[in-house]
Amino acid sequence: MEKLNINNFINFINFPKKYIKLFKKAAFMTLSSENVKKYRLNFIIMKDEEIKKLNEIYRKSKYTTDILSFLMIPKLFIGDIYISKNITQKQAKIYNNTWEQELTYLIIHGILHIFGYTDYDNISKIKMFNKQDEIFKRLFKIKFKNFKTIKS
């Protein structure tokens, strides 16, 4: 039987090109926090209508969400993470952050979902957001000191 050869990659679709290096660094830091060695991840920014449709189909929720994460092949850590362009831009304003910060935060969040972290109950949410905040703060040691990481 032929051995499956997987090359690691992280792909960003429809993201601002000038921040791709930062986004990849955030993804690598998150992956290494869980000691993942093999991975193939796609991050896709989409319109509200598109992510709402995915949310209805896969989560049976009839609302627009900021992020959806799908792990396709667990053993090889292959997955897709969809992020709403419109919601993240609105959230950045609400939390007084840049869109770059909001996207970075959600990249970390999306990967943590793929690891199995959830934010559906208070105990799980606290655990997930503590980990997410820790990675984010390490990523931006000096830059973005005033980033508001408390989200509900």
Buried (B, 14 or more C-beta within 10 A) or exposed (E): EEEEEBEBEBEBEEBEEEBBEBBBEBBBBBBEBBEBEBBBBBBBBBEBEBBBEBBEEEEEEEEBBBBBBBBEEEEBBBBBBBBBBBBBEBBBEEBEBBBBBBBBBBBBBBBBBBBEBEBEEEEEBEBBBEBBBBBBEEBBEEEBEEBEBEBE
